């Protein structure tokens, strides 16, 4: 049996337990390394969009002044994309942020910025229209997941999903509902602490 890896994301709105996927080893190992170094402690969820996702991990968000624009911080390297069939943007998915396709055609991931999916529940009809508009097809798993659990289907296989919240989905909803200012930054800072845990 391959060992499973879990992290605990602590916030003032509650805690989230996340399983990291062994199918995305580069992202898993990079994330664990940063967590063990204490990199994420006291960083912010700096970009929060209700019914979409909560994003954090910008090193510039540590001790950021109120109103400071965030989202461009990085660590000087990228992690190669790891798209795995079946690892999709369901509610609670942990995925890597990245620069846009124009400057990043290989869809390589930010080494440190991540987002956790909130998303919406979609009808099968809405999903079929979306797929047609995007020139994609959604498989049975996608149609079933997005019409029951919900998520952000339009991001599938464009951004690497490397984990899943298995406990604390309600915390995503609480953070996603906070009041935000310019740049979708919460008006009151939402700080995180992350540690590796055994289950």
Buried (B, 14 or more C-beta within 10 A) or exposed (E): EEEEBBBBBBBEBBEBBBBBBEBBEBBBEBBBEBBEEEBBBEBBBBBBEBEBBBBBBBBBBBEBEEEEEBBEBBBEEBBEBBEEEEBBBBBBBBBBBBBEEEEBEEBBBBBBBBBBBBBEEBEEEBBBEBBEEEEBEBEEEBBEBBBEEBBBBBBBBBBBBBBBBEBBBEBBBBBBEBEBEEEBBBEEBBBBBBBEEEE
